[in-house]
């Protein structure tokens, strides 16, 4: 997994947690 993909994944998780 590239660093970019990892950062993107973490961003998505943060957004999901924000909407929960």
C-alpha positions in Angstrom: 0.0 0.0 0.0 1.5 3.3 -1.0 1.6 6.3 1.4 -0.9 8.2 -0.7 -3.4 5.4 -0.5 -2.9 5.1 3.3 -3.5 8.9 3.7 -6.5 8.7 1.6 -7.9 5.8 3.6 -7.3 7.6 6.8 -9.1 10.6 5.5 -12.1 8.5 4.5 -12.2 6.9 7.9 -12.1 10.4 9.6 -15.0 11.6 7.4 -17.1 8.4 8.1 -16.5 8.8 11.9 -17.4 12.5 11.6 -20.8 11.6 10.1 -21.6 8.8 12.6 
